[in-house]
Amino acid sequence: MDTCFIIIKPTVNLVKVLAATLTLLDQSNLQITRMSIRQKNEYWYRLMYAHVPSEVFKNMEAYLLGDHLIGIQVWGENAVAACKNIKHLIRSQFADTNITYRNVIHTSDSPDTAYWEANYFFAGGLDAQQN
């Protein structure tokens, strides 16, 4: 059993993406342990996406901080692998293929990363931090 963290990114199809994601999570027998809708700030973005060179995704910060994100932490057998499959299904159905960073969903690549990402997303104190 392991954990995985999912971010549903801003999209005009938010309700459809969320519904499809929740359906696939249920079909994968994954249990939602935490879920929240939040608007994040630059401090959070820098912590989560410090590894992304600014020239690669020129408008990614504005895109991610321009609207609310939905964070979902799940638990279950092979959660990371199941979430990776869900990510590919959701991206194939809803992603804006003209813009690389508008892939509508992110999933953690390991249980350790899921723990780190979920704590940064759900920790209320981080939203209030400044530079």
N, C-alpha and C positions, 0 to 999 in steps of 0.2 A: 504494500500500500504506500502511495506517495501523494504528494500535493503538487498542484500546478496553479499558476496565476494567469488570468486572462484579462486583457484590456480591450474593450470595444471602443474604438476611436470615433470621433465625430463623423457623422455621415447623414445624408438626407434620408437614408433608409434605416435609421436607427432602430425603430420598432421592429422592422422585419429582421434585421441582423440579430437583435436581442432575442426575438422569438425563435429564430432558427438555431441560434447558439444554445439556448435553454433546452430546446427539443433534442438536439444532438447530445448535450450533456446527460439528459435523462436516458436516452437510448444507450449511452455508454456506461450507465450505472455509476456515474460520478455524483458525489454528494457536494452540494454547495455549502461551504462553511462560512464564507463571508461574501457579501455583495454590497456595493455602494455606488452611487453616482456622485461624481465630484468634478469640480472645476479646479484644475491645478494651476500652479504659478511657475515663474521662471526658475526658482530655486529647485523645485521638484524636477523640472525638465532637465536642468543641468546635472542633477544626481542620476536620473534615469538614462539620459542619453549623452553623457559625457564622451562616450566612445564614438559617437557619430560626428565625423568632420563636418563643419558648417557648410563647406562648399558642396558636399554630397547631397544634402537635403536642404536647399536654401530656404524653403518656406515651411519646413517641418515644424519648427517651434511655434510659429503663428497658427498653423493648422491644429496642432495638439492642444494649444492653450486657448484657442478661439471659442471653444465650446466645452460642454461636459464630456467626461469620460466615464465609462462604467467599468469598475473593477470587480472581478469575480475570482474568488479563491475556491478551488475544488479539492476533494480528497477521494481517493479510490485506487483500485488496482490499476497499475500502469497509467496513472493519471497524465503524466507528461506525454507519453506516446498517444494516448487517446485525444488529448488536447491538440497535439500536432496534426492529427487527422482532421479534427474539427476545424482547425485553422485553415487547412487546405480547402476543405469543402466550402467554408464561408467565403474565403478569398475568391475562389473560383466563381462563386455566385454573385458577390456584391462588390468586389474591389473595383476601383477606378483604374483601369489598365493603362490609362494615359499618364498617370502620375504615380511614380514609384512608391512614394511614402504614404499614399492613401490606400493602404491595404486593409482598412477597416478593423482588423483584429490582430492582436499580439498574443502569443502564448510563451510561457517560460520554456527554456530549453533544458532545465534540470530541476529537481526538487530544491537544491540549494539556491538556485537563482529565483525560483518561485517564492521561497521564504523571504529573500532579500527584497524582491520587487513588491510583494504583497505588503510587507512592513512599511515600505516607503509610501505606497499608495494609501493605505488605511490609517497611517499615523497622522492624526490631526495636527500635531505640533509642527510637522514638516511644512504644512501649507502656510503657516504663519512666519516661517523663517525668512530672513532677508539674505542678501549676499553674504 
